[in-house]
Amino acid sequence: GGSPSGTLSHLMFVKICGITRHEDALAAVALGADAIGFVLTKSKRRADPDVLKAWVHELKNIEKVGVFTDEAPKDIARIAAELGLDTVQIHADLNNEHKKLAERFSIIYAMKKIDEKIIPHDLPCRILIDPSRGSGMRGLWERNTLQVILAGGLAPDNVREAIAKADPVGVDVSSGVEVAPGIKDTALMERFIKEARL
């Protein structure tokens, strides 16, 4: 809903992940998503860096995120630099090499659930909670004291409920706005963004 001018409306951060096609990336930009994610690890949604290279540099006004798992940090840095990514999202145990990535890229650290013991307090990063590790399974939506980006099983029909329950600073969707793995539906993306920001 529109807020009166002059007041700060806290806009929910929205990331559309699992982008593989240029037209889907352009649609996400046009619809006002804050970030798009490219899966650059083993996955049925994996984006081919050679394909991305042809158009990813042209994308403006959106945060470009590369999603990685257990790739060597030096390979992550090389691929992210080649593609001109802003951010790397890491689904793996962090080591000191990962911390060097923070000198060049913004970091999103993905965890299955909030676990204070493994939160990298010495690394400037945003925390993403994805119980599903990219499988689209939803986890418990619960509030916690941390500001997190919520992922896992979100879709236009449930994102408002998820936000009400978990009070995240952001939401991340992939399979919930797809017609097939890696192929997004513009109408679903539009509905998701609208619902997330109501």
C-alpha positions in Angstrom: 0.0 0.0 0.0 1.3 3.5 -0.8 2.5 5.5 2.2 2.0 9.2 2.5 4.9 11.1 1.1 7.4 12.3 3.6 7.3 9.1 5.7 9.9 6.4 5.3 8.2 3.3 4.1 10.3 0.3 4.8 10.4 -1.5 1.5 10.9 -5.2 1.7 14.1 -6.3 0.0 13.1 -8.7 -2.8 15.5 -11.1 -4.6 14.5 -13.2 -7.5 16.9 -16.2 -7.7 17.6 -18.9 -10.2 17.6 -16.5 -13.2 19.0 -18.1 -16.4 17.4 -16.0 -19.2 18.1 -12.5 -20.2 14.4 -11.7 -20.6 13.7 -12.8 -17.1 16.5 -10.7 -15.7 15.2 -7.7 -17.6 11.6 -8.4 -16.3 12.9 -8.5 -12.7 14.6 -5.2 -13.2 11.5 -3.6 -14.7 9.3 -5.0 -11.9 11.5 -3.3 -9.3 13.2 -6.3 -7.7 16.2 -5.3 -5.6 18.4 -8.3 -6.6 18.6 -11.2 -8.9 20.4 -14.4 -8.2 22.4 -16.6 -10.7 23.0 -20.1 -9.5 26.6 -20.8 -10.4 26.9 -24.2 -8.6 25.6 -27.6 -9.3 21.8 -27.2 -9.8 19.0 -27.7 -12.3 18.8 -23.9 -12.3 22.5 -23.5 -12.9 23.2 -20.5 -15.2 26.0 -20.9 -17.7 28.6 -18.1 -17.1 29.4 -18.0 -20.8 25.8 -17.3 -21.6 25.6 -14.7 -18.8 28.7 -13.0 -20.0 26.8 -11.9 -23.1 24.3 -9.7 -21.2 24.8 -9.6 -17.5 27.1 -6.5 -17.7 24.3 -4.5 -19.2 21.9 -5.0 -16.3 21.6 -1.8 -14.3 19.9 -0.7 -11.1 19.8 -4.2 -9.6 22.1 -6.1 -7.3 23.6 -9.1 -9.1 24.2 -12.1 -6.9 26.1 -15.2 -7.7 25.0 -18.3 -5.7 27.8 -20.8 -4.8 28.2 -23.8 -2.5 31.5 -25.6 -2.1 33.5 -24.0 -4.9 37.0 -22.8 -4.0 36.8 -19.2 -2.9 39.4 -18.2 -5.5 37.1 -19.7 -8.2 34.2 -17.9 -6.7 36.1 -14.6 -6.9 37.2 -15.2 -10.5 33.7 -16.0 -11.8 32.1 -13.2 -9.8 34.6 -10.7 -11.2 34.3 -12.0 -14.8 30.5 -11.5 -14.6 30.7 -8.2 -12.8 28.6 -9.4 -9.9 28.0 -7.2 -6.8 27.4 -10.0 -4.3 28.3 -13.6 -3.6 25.8 -15.8 -1.8 27.5 -18.7 0.0 25.9 -22.0 1.0 28.9 -23.6 2.6 31.0 -23.6 5.8 33.0 -20.5 5.7 36.8 -20.4 5.9 39.3 -17.6 5.9 39.5 -17.6 2.1 35.8 -16.8 2.0 36.5 -13.8 4.2 38.8 -12.3 1.6 35.8 -12.2 -0.8 34.3 -9.5 1.4 37.0 -7.1 0.3 35.6 -7.2 -3.3 32.0 -8.3 -3.0 29.0 -7.9 -0.7 28.3 -11.3 1.0 25.1 -13.1 1.7 25.6 -16.1 4.0 23.0 -18.8 3.6 22.1 -20.9 6.6 19.5 -23.6 6.9 18.3 -22.2 10.2 19.4 -19.5 12.6 22.4 -20.9 14.4 24.2 -18.4 16.6 27.3 -20.6 16.7 28.0 -20.4 13.0 27.0 -16.9 12.3 30.2 -15.2 11.0 30.3 -12.2 13.3 33.8 -11.3 11.9 32.4 -11.1 8.3 30.3 -8.2 7.1 27.4 -10.1 5.6 23.6 -10.4 5.3 22.1 -13.7 6.6 19.8 -15.6 4.4 17.7 -18.4 5.9 16.9 -21.2 3.5 15.8 -24.5 5.1 15.6 -26.1 1.7 19.1 -25.4 0.3 17.4 -24.4 -2.9 14.9 -27.3 -3.1 11.9 -25.0 -2.5 10.9 -26.7 0.7 9.5 -24.3 3.3 10.7 -24.2 6.8 9.3 -22.8 10.0 8.6 -19.1 9.7 9.5 -17.7 13.0 10.7 -14.4 14.3 14.2 -14.0 15.7 16.3 -11.1 16.8 18.5 -11.1 13.7 17.6 -9.3 10.5 17.4 -12.0 7.9 16.4 -12.6 4.3 13.9 -15.4 4.2 13.9 -18.1 1.4 12.6 -21.5 0.9 9.2 -22.4 -0.6 8.0 -18.8 -0.9 5.4 -18.0 -3.6 3.0 -15.1 -4.3 0.3 -16.9 -2.3 2.3 -17.3 0.9 4.8 -14.5 1.0 2.6 -12.2 3.0 2.0 -14.8 5.6 5.7 -15.6 5.8 6.6 -11.9 6.3 3.9 -11.5 9.0 5.3 -14.5 10.9 9.0 -14.2 10.4 9.4 -10.4 10.1 12.4 -10.6 7.7 14.2 -7.7 6.1 14.0 -9.4 2.8 12.5 -12.3 0.9 14.1 -14.5 -1.8 12.1 -16.5 -4.3 13.0 -19.0 -7.1 10.7 -21.9 -7.8 7.7 -20.0 -6.6 7.8 -17.7 -9.7 8.7 -20.3 -12.3 7.0 -22.3 -15.0 10.0 -24.6 -15.2 13.4 -24.7 -13.4 15.3 -21.5 -14.5 12.3 -20.2 -16.5 10.5 -17.4 -14.8 6.9 -16.3 -15.2 6.7 -12.5 -15.3 3.1 -12.3 -14.0 4.2 -14.5 -11.0 7.2 -12.3 -10.3 5.0 -9.2 -10.5 2.5 -10.7 -8.0 5.3 -11.8 -5.7 6.9 -8.4 -5.5 3.5 -6.7 -5.0 2.5 -9.1 -2.2 5.9 -8.8 -0.5 5.7 -5.0 -0.4 2.1 -4.6 0.7 
